[in-house]
Amino acid sequence: MARSGKVAVVGAGFYGSTTAQRLAEYDIFETVVLTDILEGKPEGLALDMNQSRAVEGFETRVVGQTTGPKGEGYEAIAGAEIVIITAGLPRKPGMNRMDLIETNAKIVRQVSENVAKHAPEAVVIVVSNPLDEMTALAQIATEFPKNRVLGQAGILDTARFTNFVAEELDVPVGSVTTLTLGSHGDTMVPVPSASSVDGTPLTEALPAEKVEELVTRTRNGGAEVVALLKTGSAYYAPSAAAARMAKAVHEDSGEVLPVCAWVDGEYGISGVYLGVTAELGREGVRKVVERDLTDTELAALKEAAEAVRAKQADVQSL
Ligand SMILES: NC(=O)c1ccc[n+]([C@@H]2O[C@H](COP(=O)([O-])OP(=O)(O)OC[C@H]3O[C@@H](n4cnc5c(N)ncnc54)[C@H](O)[C@@H]3O)[C@@H](O)[C@H]2O)c1
C-alpha cells in the first residue's frame, strides 16, 4: 500500500514516543506528528527518529511539535486522520489507575478540545489512564460521533494473557489465541472460553487452577510491570497495541480487535464505553461484534459495565 496521510500522537513520554516510532517504522503514513508540552522534547525525539530512517529503511517523516497551554502549536495536527492521546501521568507502584483520574482528566480534556478544533475529522484513540473513563471524556470533550472515539486496552490485555499462556506451556505465542473484555482495571474480563492453544480449548490445555492463576496475572499485568520499574509504567506492549489500532483504521482493514468502544445494546448493555471486540475501519468503530460468552463471563462483563458506567458519569464534571 502506498504511503499516505498523517497520524498524530499527543504526549511524547514513553508510551507516545514508542508509538510514534512503531507508526513511523510501519512506513505506511506520509507523516507522524508527535507533540508534548515539554519544550523541545517532541522535536528532539522526531529528529532522532528521522535519523534512524536510513538504517531502518523507512521514509515516513516524523514531525515534533511543542504545544502551549492555550493550544499553541496544535496547527501541526491539522488534517490528521488519526490522533492517539497518550498525554497524562502514568501510575507509580501501589497506585490504582483510578488514582490518576483528576489529574489526567484535566489533561485529556484540554488535549481533546484542541483535537476537535484542529483535526475535526480524526478518529481518536485514547490510551491515557484510567482508560475507560478517559475515553468517555475524550468523546464528551471532542463532541465527535461515538464511533470515532475509542480506547486502547483489550489488545494489550489480550497480548499479556497470550504471552502468559505461551510461557506456561512453552509453545510459540503464534499458536495461542486468547481474549479479554470488560474494563482496563479491576473488572477486566479475561475470556477462557474464547482462548485456545493450537485449536485445543485453553480449558483443556491447562488445569482450571492454572487458567485462574493466569487470568489473575493478566488482570494485574500492568501493576506487575509498574512494581518492577519503580518509576513509570509499561510501554512496549501498550505502544504495539495502539499502533496496531491506528494501522487498522488507516488501512480500513475491517479487522475485529478487542478495544474500548461505545456499547449500544450489545450483550444487553447500553450507554457505556467498555472493552468489547469491534470491527475497525476508516470511520473508527464500524460495529461492535458480539461473541458467545459463558453465563459467568457474561455476568462479569455486565458487572464491568456497571462499574465503569458510574465512573464515566463522573468524568463529565472533571
Ligand atoms: N491504556 C493502556 O493500556 C495504557 C498502558 C500503559 C500506560 N497507559 C497510560 O498512558 C499514559 C502515558 O504513559 P507514559 O508511560 O507515556 O507516561 P510519561 O510520563 O512517560 O509521558 C506522559 C507525557 O504526557 C505529557 N503531557 C502531560 N500533559 C500534557 C498535555 N496537556 N499535552 C500534551 N502532553 C502532555 C508529559 O509531558 C509526558 O511527556 C499514562 O496515563 C499511562 O497510565 C495506558
The ligand as an ORCA input file, in Angstrom:
! r2SCAN-3c Opt
* xyz 0 1
  N      -4.299      2.071     28.023
  C      -3.265      1.358     28.354
  O      -3.250      0.161     28.145
  C      -2.062      2.001     28.983
  C      -0.871      1.279     29.157
  C       0.240      1.942     29.681
  C       0.161      3.288     30.046
  N      -1.017      3.939     29.878
  C      -1.176      5.363     30.228
  O      -0.606      6.169     29.201
  C      -0.269      7.460     29.739
  C       1.144      7.850     29.301
  O       2.096      6.940     29.821
  P       3.666      7.193     29.633
  O       4.344      6.000     30.123
  O       3.925      7.694     28.261
  O       3.893      8.428     30.673
  P       5.073      9.528     30.566
  O       5.076     10.230     31.892
  O       6.322      8.901     30.082
  O       4.564     10.533     29.437
  C       3.442     11.344     29.552
  C       3.702     12.581     28.703
  O       2.496     13.356     28.644
  C       2.927     14.712     28.536
  N       1.835     15.635     28.824
  C       1.312     15.990     30.019
  N       0.323     16.888     29.842
  C       0.214     17.101     28.507
  C      -0.635     17.918     27.695
  N      -1.567     18.706     28.242
  N      -0.463     17.879     26.348
  C       0.488     17.094     25.790
  N       1.301     16.287     26.506
  C       1.165     16.302     27.847
  C       4.068     14.783     29.542
  O       4.862     15.950     29.354
  C       4.807     13.486     29.276
  O       5.852     13.654     28.319
  C      -0.444      7.319     31.262
  O      -1.688      7.890     31.665
  C      -0.450      5.819     31.483
  O      -1.146      5.441     32.658
  C      -2.113      3.326     29.359
*
